[in-house]
Amino acid sequence: MAIVIYPPTIDWEYMKQRPQHIMSMFASHGFPVLYFNKQNKEGPVLYKAAPNLYVVNHFEFFMQVLFPLLNGEKKLYWSSWSKMLGIASHFQPDTIVYDCVDDFPDWETDEKNWVHLADMIVCTADHLQQKMQQQAPGKPITMIRNGCDWNHFSAAVSMETQSLHPLSPTAEFKIGYIGAWAPWVDEELIRKVASAFPNSQVIIVGPKLRADGDQLGSNVFNLGYRNYDELPQILSYLDVCIIPFRINRITESTNPIKVYEYLAAGKQVVSTNLPEVRKLQAFVSVADNHDEFIESVRSALESSKEERFSLSQFARAFSWEQRFAQIYAMLKQHSPDIISPSPAPAKLSGLLDAMAKGYVSSLIPLVHGTVNSYYETRVLVDDYPMIGKLPRGEYQCFLQIESGVTLPIFERAYLEFECSAQHAATMDIIVQVGISSITWDPRQLTFRNKPSSTPCSVCKYSDYVSSTISVEVTSILQAGSLVSFHLSTLQPQLIGIQKPRLTLISQS
């Protein structure tokens, strides 16, 4: 069986979604899986998360040192982010599958540029399938919608959770939304639901991807991100589950995983009028407007709890096991070599296990000093690390190892950081990196007295596969002359430098 590669898109440990479930299915059916985290992390360069499933924590080192050891092995490249199609050649794949799961406008250019590289396309919604038929005529396109871990969520049916920290258990009813607090969530609809049921709790569980969400009503409780293992118990506490999405380009192509998970937990579900949810209308209440939504919630609260068993059994047909059966059939038809047995599976497994035990990364946080040409004599000791050439002055940033810190023995060293920008052009970020042998005191550093530096590297964010900008500095550190790094840019935007650090790779 081929090695299945999932490129850096979403971290393995973050919000278990379709990518983690599908890769887990591949692994449970005997395929070796390499799952690349989106951001470089401290710890093992590669670790074994489950039988046959290996998570890569440091992209650059793995690709430079370990990936070449897999030359000659068949590889299936599975990407659910159009940008990652453009870098598929890094992984020398035999077969490329594009798993088209969203219709984000920001992804459209990459999709048009790179979808022709895919050997097969999978879609999760009718709108996406129509779009792919137009963009990639002649390509094999298979509809494989989202699913649920039925065994995990059906456990909620037999649970009797009476309280949920930190909430009071005295509410008349509990109405819940589990998912990201994202731009497509209709906050006004949440307010109206809370107002319509003042003696109930409206509970939101999920990461916050937008700044608002705290002033939705006195009976609205945003519990934030919760671990995947906690979700069945949380669902057991709820009486009705909702999908309060706006209707727009993105949601018209959304096949929400949560609807299957809600049903598997035996919950009554009320949704706005999403095309993909309408297909489940025999088991889900779908509302055309806010008033209908509230009345549907009212009806759901009055329904018999005995229906939970039939709802859960209905969801069993949408398990990830069933979805994987569709994936396997697709591969068997269009790329049978990918599913054929490996000539030496035990040898490959042993090699991957050895890799997982071989190398570990450690992080050395760097002290920063930010300077600005407009305030050329001012010490900006309280400013965050940032760079940018703005009309009212140029920001530059210096980084150095804290005084007294001794570096351990290492084989490879990388200067690393993540970037954030004030507007959507994050992918256009260019960072110039210099090195300096002059010491500086963050309590005295200004633009006027900043140390001189020698250019070392020019980093274009869009060239990086992971979200971490990583510059190898092994030879510089081993030479022993480095004192600090100098970051700057000619771009007219403010760029935040997040978690600047040295990452040192050594043998375990």
C-alpha positions as CSV (number, residue, x, y, z in Angstrom):
1,M,0.0,0.0,0.0
2,A,1.2,3.5,-0.8
3,I,2.3,6.0,1.8
4,V,-0.5,8.5,2.2
5,I,0.8,12.1,2.6
6,Y,-1.3,14.9,4.0
7,P,0.5,18.2,3.6
8,P,0.6,21.1,6.1
9,T,-3.0,22.4,6.3
10,I,-4.4,21.9,9.9
11,D,-2.5,20.7,12.9
12,W,-3.2,17.1,14.0
13,E,-4.1,18.2,17.5
14,Y,-6.4,21.0,16.6
15,M,-10.2,20.6,16.0
16,K,-10.6,17.1,14.8
17,Q,-12.1,17.5,11.3
18,R,-12.4,15.7,8.0
19,P,-8.6,15.6,7.4
20,Q,-7.8,13.9,10.7
21,H,-10.7,11.4,10.3
22,I,-9.8,10.4,6.7
23,M,-6.1,10.0,7.5
24,S,-7.1,7.9,10.6
25,M,-9.2,5.7,8.2
26,F,-6.3,5.2,5.9
27,A,-4.1,4.2,8.8
28,S,-6.7,1.8,10.3
29,H,-6.9,0.1,6.9
30,G,-3.1,-0.5,6.8
31,F,-1.9,2.5,4.8
32,P,1.2,4.2,6.3
33,V,0.2,7.9,6.8
34,L,2.5,11.0,7.0
35,Y,0.4,13.8,8.5
36,F,2.3,17.2,8.4
37,N,1.4,19.7,11.0
38,K,0.9,23.2,9.7
39,Q,3.3,24.8,12.1
40,N,6.7,23.6,13.3
41,K,6.6,22.4,16.9
42,E,8.9,21.4,19.7
43,G,9.3,17.8,20.5
44,P,9.9,14.7,18.3
45,V,10.4,15.7,14.6
46,L,8.1,12.7,13.8
47,Y,5.8,10.9,16.3
48,K,3.5,8.0,16.0
49,A,0.0,9.2,16.8
50,A,-1.7,5.8,16.1
51,P,-0.8,2.5,14.4
52,N,0.5,3.4,10.9
53,L,-0.1,7.1,11.5
54,Y,2.9,9.4,11.9
55,V,2.7,13.2,12.5
56,V,5.5,15.4,11.2
57,N,6.4,18.3,13.6
58,H,9.2,19.9,11.7
59,F,8.7,20.2,7.9
60,E,12.2,21.4,6.8
61,F,14.3,18.9,8.8
62,F,12.0,16.0,7.8
63,M,12.1,16.8,4.1
64,Q,15.9,17.5,4.2
65,V,17.0,14.5,6.2
66,L,14.3,11.8,6.6
67,F,12.1,12.0,3.5
68,P,14.9,10.9,1.1
69,L,15.0,7.6,3.0
70,L,11.5,6.9,1.6
71,N,12.6,7.1,-2.1
72,G,11.1,4.2,-4.1
73,E,8.0,3.9,-2.0
74,K,4.6,4.5,-3.7
75,K,3.0,7.8,-2.5
76,L,-0.6,9.0,-2.5
77,Y,-0.8,12.8,-2.0
78,W,-4.1,13.9,-0.5
79,S,-4.7,17.6,-0.3
80,S,-7.8,19.5,0.9
81,W,-6.2,23.0,0.4
82,S,-5.7,24.2,-3.2
83,K,-2.4,25.9,-2.3
84,M,-0.9,22.6,-1.4
85,L,-1.6,21.2,-4.9
86,G,1.1,23.6,-6.2
87,I,3.8,22.1,-4.0
88,A,2.8,18.4,-4.5
89,S,6.1,17.8,-6.5
90,H,8.1,18.2,-3.2
91,F,6.7,14.9,-2.1
92,Q,7.3,12.9,-5.4
93,P,3.7,11.5,-5.4
94,D,2.5,8.7,-7.7
95,T,-1.1,9.9,-7.4
96,I,-2.6,13.2,-6.3
97,V,-6.1,13.6,-4.9
98,Y,-7.7,17.0,-4.4
99,D,-10.3,16.8,-1.7
100,C,-12.4,19.9,-2.5
101,V,-14.2,20.7,0.8
102,D,-14.8,24.5,0.7
103,D,-15.5,27.4,-1.6
104,F,-13.3,30.0,0.0
105,P,-12.7,33.0,-2.4
106,D,-9.1,33.2,-1.2
107,W,-8.5,29.7,-2.5
108,E,-9.9,30.3,-6.0
109,T,-6.7,31.4,-7.8
110,D,-4.7,28.5,-6.5
111,E,-7.5,26.2,-7.4
112,K,-7.6,27.4,-11.0
113,N,-3.8,27.3,-11.2
114,W,-3.2,23.8,-9.8
115,V,-6.3,21.6,-10.0
116,H,-5.1,20.2,-13.3
117,L,-2.3,18.4,-11.3
118,A,-4.9,16.2,-9.5
119,D,-5.4,12.7,-10.8
120,M,-8.7,12.5,-9.0
121,I,-11.0,15.0,-7.3
122,V,-13.3,14.4,-4.3
123,C,-16.1,16.8,-3.5
124,T,-18.2,17.2,-0.4
125,A,-21.1,19.2,-1.8
126,D,-23.2,19.6,-5.0
127,H,-22.0,23.2,-5.6
128,L,-18.4,22.1,-5.3
129,Q,-18.9,19.2,-7.7
130,Q,-20.4,21.6,-10.3
131,K,-17.5,24.0,-9.9
132,M,-14.9,21.2,-10.3
133,Q,-16.7,19.9,-13.4
134,Q,-16.3,23.3,-15.0
135,Q,-12.7,23.8,-13.8
136,A,-11.4,20.3,-14.5
137,P,-13.4,18.7,-17.3
138,G,-12.4,15.1,-17.9
139,K,-11.0,14.6,-14.4
140,P,-12.6,11.7,-12.3
141,I,-14.8,13.5,-9.8
142,T,-16.3,11.5,-6.9
143,M,-18.9,12.8,-4.4
144,I,-17.8,11.8,-0.8
145,R,-19.6,14.0,1.7
146,N,-18.5,14.5,5.3
147,G,-19.3,12.0,8.0
148,C,-19.0,11.3,11.7
149,D,-17.2,9.1,14.2
150,W,-20.4,7.3,15.0
151,N,-19.0,5.2,17.9
152,H,-17.6,8.3,19.5
153,F,-20.7,10.5,19.3
154,S,-23.4,7.8,19.8
155,A,-22.1,7.3,23.3
156,A,-24.0,10.5,24.1
157,V,-27.3,8.7,23.7
158,S,-26.9,6.7,26.9
159,M,-25.3,9.6,28.9
160,E,-27.3,11.6,31.4
161,T,-25.2,14.8,31.8
162,Q,-27.0,17.0,34.3
163,S,-24.4,19.7,34.7
164,L,-21.7,21.3,32.6
165,H,-19.0,23.4,34.2
166,P,-19.1,26.3,34.6
167,L,-22.8,26.6,33.8
168,S,-25.7,26.5,36.3
169,P,-27.8,23.3,36.0
170,T,-31.0,25.2,36.6
171,A,-31.8,26.2,33.0
172,E,-35.2,25.1,31.6
173,F,-33.6,24.1,28.2
174,K,-30.1,23.9,26.8
175,I,-29.7,25.0,23.1
176,G,-26.2,24.4,21.7
177,Y,-23.9,25.2,18.8
178,I,-20.7,23.2,18.5
179,G,-18.3,24.6,15.9
180,A,-16.0,27.5,15.2
181,W,-17.3,31.0,16.0
182,A,-16.6,32.1,12.4
183,P,-17.7,34.9,10.1
184,W,-20.5,32.7,8.6
185,V,-22.2,32.3,12.0
186,D,-25.3,34.5,12.2
187,E,-24.8,36.3,15.5
188,E,-28.1,38.1,15.2
189,L,-29.9,34.8,15.0
190,I,-28.1,33.7,18.2
191,R,-29.4,36.8,19.9
192,K,-33.0,36.2,18.8
193,V,-32.9,32.6,19.9
194,A,-31.5,33.7,23.3
195,S,-34.3,36.3,23.6
196,A,-37.0,33.9,22.5
197,F,-36.0,31.4,25.3
198,P,-34.9,33.6,28.2
199,N,-35.0,30.8,30.7
200,S,-32.8,28.6,28.6
201,Q,-29.0,28.4,28.1
202,V,-27.7,29.1,24.6
203,I,-24.2,27.4,24.6
204,I,-21.5,28.0,22.0
205,V,-18.5,25.5,22.0
206,G,-15.6,26.0,19.6
207,P,-12.6,28.2,18.8
208,K,-13.1,31.9,18.3
209,L,-12.2,32.9,14.7
210,R,-13.7,36.4,15.0
211,A,-13.5,39.1,17.7
212,D,-17.2,39.4,18.7
213,G,-19.4,36.9,20.4
214,D,-19.3,38.1,24.0
215,Q,-22.4,40.4,24.0
216,L,-25.1,38.1,22.6
217,G,-27.4,37.9,25.7
218,S,-27.2,37.2,29.4
219,N,-28.2,33.6,28.7
220,V,-25.6,33.0,26.0
221,F,-22.4,31.2,27.1
222,N,-19.4,31.0,24.9
223,L,-17.3,28.1,26.4
224,G,-14.6,28.4,23.7
225,Y,-12.6,25.5,22.4
226,R,-13.1,22.1,24.0
227,N,-11.2,18.9,23.5
228,Y,-12.8,16.4,21.0
229,D,-13.1,13.8,23.8
230,E,-15.4,16.1,25.7
231,L,-17.9,16.6,23.0
232,P,-20.2,13.6,23.6
233,Q,-20.7,14.6,27.2
234,I,-21.4,18.2,26.1
235,L,-23.9,17.0,23.5
236,S,-25.5,14.8,26.2
237,Y,-26.2,18.0,28.2
238,L,-27.9,19.8,25.3
239,D,-31.6,19.4,24.4
240,V,-31.4,20.9,20.8
241,C,-28.4,21.5,18.6
242,I,-28.4,24.3,16.0
243,I,-26.5,25.3,12.8
244,P,-27.0,29.1,12.7
245,F,-25.2,29.8,9.5
246,R,-25.7,32.8,7.2
247,I,-26.5,31.8,3.6
248,N,-23.6,32.9,1.4
249,R,-21.2,31.5,-1.1
250,I,-19.2,29.6,1.5
251,T,-22.1,28.0,3.3
252,E,-24.0,27.1,0.1
253,S,-21.0,24.7,-0.5
254,T,-20.7,23.5,3.1
255,N,-21.5,20.0,4.1
256,P,-21.3,20.5,7.9
257,I,-19.7,17.7,9.8
258,K,-21.6,18.8,12.9
259,V,-25.0,17.8,11.5
260,Y,-23.9,14.1,11.4
261,E,-22.3,14.4,14.8
262,Y,-25.4,16.0,16.3
263,L,-27.6,13.2,14.9
264,A,-25.2,10.5,16.0
265,A,-25.6,11.9,19.5
266,G,-29.3,11.5,19.1
267,K,-30.0,15.3,19.1
268,Q,-32.8,17.2,17.5
269,V,-31.2,19.6,14.9
270,V,-32.3,22.9,13.6
271,S,-30.5,24.6,10.7
272,T,-30.7,27.5,8.5
273,N,-31.5,26.7,4.9
274,L,-28.2,25.2,3.8
275,P,-28.4,23.2,0.5
276,E,-26.5,20.2,1.9
277,V,-28.6,20.1,5.1
278,R,-31.8,20.1,3.1
279,K,-30.9,16.6,1.9
280,L,-31.4,15.4,5.5
281,Q,-34.7,17.3,6.0
282,A,-36.6,14.1,7.0
283,F,-34.5,14.1,10.2
284,V,-33.4,17.8,10.5
285,S,-35.5,20.9,10.8
286,V,-34.5,23.5,8.1
287,A,-35.7,27.1,8.4
288,D,-35.9,29.8,5.7
289,N,-35.7,32.8,8.1
290,H,-35.2,33.8,11.7
291,D,-38.8,33.4,12.7
292,E,-39.0,29.9,11.3
293,F,-35.8,29.0,13.0
294,I,-37.1,30.0,16.4
295,E,-40.3,28.1,15.9
296,S,-38.4,25.1,14.8
297,V,-36.3,25.3,17.9
298,R,-39.5,25.5,20.0
299,S,-40.9,22.4,18.3
300,A,-37.7,20.5,18.7
301,L,-37.7,21.3,22.5
302,E,-41.2,19.9,22.7
303,S,-40.4,16.7,20.9
304,S,-39.9,13.3,22.6
305,K,-36.5,12.4,23.8
306,E,-37.2,8.9,22.8
307,E,-36.4,9.9,19.2
308,R,-32.8,10.1,20.1
309,F,-32.3,6.4,19.3
310,S,-33.8,6.6,15.8
311,L,-31.8,9.7,15.1
312,S,-28.6,8.1,16.1
313,Q,-29.2,5.0,14.1
314,F,-29.9,7.1,11.1
315,A,-26.5,8.8,11.4
316,R,-24.8,5.4,11.4
317,A,-25.1,5.4,7.6
318,F,-22.8,8.4,7.5
319,S,-19.9,7.1,9.5
320,W,-16.3,7.7,8.4
321,E,-16.1,3.9,7.8
322,Q,-18.8,4.3,5.2
323,R,-17.1,7.3,3.7
324,F,-13.7,5.4,3.5
325,A,-15.4,2.6,1.7
326,Q,-16.2,5.1,-1.1
327,I,-12.6,6.4,-1.1
328,Y,-11.2,2.9,-1.4
329,A,-13.6,2.1,-4.3
330,M,-12.5,5.3,-6.0
331,L,-8.8,4.4,-5.7
332,K,-9.4,0.9,-6.8
333,Q,-11.1,2.1,-10.0
334,H,-8.7,5.0,-10.9
335,S,-5.3,4.1,-9.3
336,P,-5.2,0.4,-8.3
337,D,-1.5,0.4,-7.7
338,I,-2.0,2.7,-4.7
339,I,-4.0,0.1,-2.8
340,S,-1.9,-2.9,-3.8
341,P,0.1,-4.6,-1.1
342,S,3.6,-3.3,-0.4
343,P,6.5,-5.7,-1.2
344,A,8.0,-5.3,2.3
345,P,5.4,-3.6,4.6
346,A,7.2,-4.7,7.8
347,K,10.4,-3.1,6.6
348,L,8.7,0.2,5.8
349,S,6.9,0.1,9.2
350,G,10.2,-0.5,10.9
351,L,11.8,2.4,9.1
352,L,9.0,4.8,10.0
353,D,9.1,3.7,13.6
354,A,12.9,4.3,13.7
355,M,12.4,7.8,12.3
356,A,9.8,8.5,15.0
357,K,12.5,7.7,17.6
358,G,15.4,9.3,15.9
359,Y,15.3,13.1,16.3
360,V,13.8,15.7,18.6
361,S,13.6,19.5,18.4
362,S,14.1,22.0,21.2
363,L,13.2,25.6,21.2
364,I,15.3,28.6,22.4
365,P,13.1,31.7,22.7
366,L,14.8,34.8,21.4
367,V,14.8,38.2,23.1
368,H,13.6,40.9,20.7
369,G,14.1,44.6,20.2
370,T,11.9,46.7,18.0
371,V,13.0,50.0,16.5
372,N,11.3,52.7,14.4
373,S,12.9,55.3,12.2
374,Y,10.2,57.9,13.1
375,Y,11.2,57.6,16.7
376,E,14.9,57.1,16.0
377,T,16.1,57.9,19.5
378,R,13.2,56.3,21.4
379,V,13.6,52.9,23.1
380,L,10.5,50.9,22.2
381,V,11.1,48.3,24.9
382,D,7.3,47.5,25.3
383,D,6.6,47.1,21.6
384,Y,5.9,43.6,20.2
385,P,8.3,42.2,17.6
386,M,7.3,43.8,14.3
387,I,8.6,45.0,10.9
388,G,7.2,47.2,8.2
389,K,8.0,50.2,6.0
390,L,5.1,52.6,6.9
391,P,4.7,56.3,6.0
392,R,5.3,57.3,9.6
393,G,8.5,55.3,10.0
394,E,10.1,52.0,9.3
395,Y,9.8,49.2,11.9
396,Q,12.7,46.8,12.2
397,C,13.3,44.0,14.7
398,F,16.4,42.5,16.2
399,L,16.5,39.1,17.9
400,Q,19.2,37.5,20.1
401,I,19.7,34.7,22.5
402,E,19.1,35.7,26.1
403,S,22.3,36.5,28.0
404,G,23.7,33.5,29.8
405,V,21.9,30.8,27.7
406,T,24.2,28.1,26.4
407,L,23.2,26.1,23.4
408,P,23.1,22.4,23.7
409,I,24.7,20.1,21.1
410,F,22.7,20.0,17.9
411,E,22.8,18.7,14.4
412,R,20.7,21.3,12.7
413,A,19.6,24.8,13.7
414,Y,16.8,27.0,12.3
415,L,15.8,30.6,13.0
416,E,12.0,30.3,13.1
417,F,8.9,32.5,13.5
418,E,5.4,32.9,12.3
419,C,4.0,36.1,10.7
420,S,0.7,38.0,11.0
421,A,-0.4,41.0,8.8
422,Q,-3.0,43.6,9.2
423,H,-4.8,42.7,6.0
424,A,-5.4,39.6,3.9
425,A,-2.1,39.7,2.0
426,T,-0.3,37.5,4.4
427,M,0.9,35.3,1.6
428,D,2.7,38.3,0.0
429,I,4.9,38.9,3.1
430,I,8.7,39.2,2.4
431,V,11.1,39.2,5.3
432,Q,14.8,40.2,5.0
433,V,17.0,38.4,7.5
434,G,20.4,39.7,8.4
435,I,23.0,38.6,11.0
436,S,25.1,40.8,13.3
437,S,28.1,40.2,15.6
438,I,27.4,43.3,17.7
439,T,25.7,43.0,21.1
440,W,22.8,45.2,22.1
441,D,20.7,45.9,25.2
442,P,16.9,45.9,24.7
443,R,16.7,48.7,27.3
444,Q,18.9,50.9,25.2
445,L,18.3,49.8,21.6
446,T,17.0,52.6,19.2
447,F,16.8,53.0,15.5
448,R,19.8,55.4,15.6
449,N,22.1,53.1,17.6
450,K,21.0,49.8,16.0
451,P,23.8,47.4,15.1
452,S,24.9,47.0,11.5
453,S,24.1,43.6,9.9
454,T,25.0,41.4,6.9
455,P,22.2,40.1,4.7
456,C,21.6,36.4,5.3
457,S,18.3,35.4,3.6
458,V,15.2,36.8,1.9
459,C,12.1,34.9,3.0
460,K,8.9,35.0,0.9
461,Y,6.0,33.7,3.0
462,S,4.3,32.1,0.0
463,D,7.4,30.0,-0.7
464,Y,7.0,28.1,2.6
465,V,5.0,25.0,2.8
466,S,4.2,25.2,6.5
467,S,3.1,28.4,8.2
468,T,6.5,28.7,9.9
469,I,9.2,30.8,8.3
470,S,12.3,28.6,8.8
471,V,15.9,29.7,8.0
472,E,18.6,27.2,8.5
473,V,21.5,28.8,10.5
474,T,23.5,25.7,11.4
475,S,26.8,26.8,10.0
476,I,26.3,30.3,11.5
477,L,25.8,29.0,15.0
478,Q,28.5,26.4,14.8
479,A,31.0,29.1,13.7
480,G,30.3,30.7,17.1
481,S,30.4,34.3,15.9
482,L,26.6,35.1,15.8
483,V,25.2,37.6,18.3
484,S,21.9,38.6,16.8
485,F,19.5,38.5,13.8
486,H,18.0,41.5,12.1
487,L,14.6,41.4,10.5
488,S,13.2,44.0,8.1
489,T,11.0,44.4,5.0
490,L,10.4,47.0,2.3
491,Q,6.7,46.3,2.2
492,P,4.3,49.1,3.2
493,Q,2.4,47.0,5.8
494,L,2.9,46.2,9.5
495,I,4.0,42.5,9.9
496,G,4.0,40.9,13.3
497,I,6.7,38.5,14.2
498,Q,5.3,35.7,16.4
499,K,7.2,33.4,18.6
500,P,10.7,34.2,17.4
501,R,13.0,31.3,18.3
502,L,15.9,29.1,17.5
503,T,14.9,25.5,16.8
504,L,17.7,23.0,17.4
505,I,17.4,19.4,16.1
506,S,19.4,16.7,17.8
507,Q,19.3,12.9,18.0
508,S,16.9,11.5,20.6
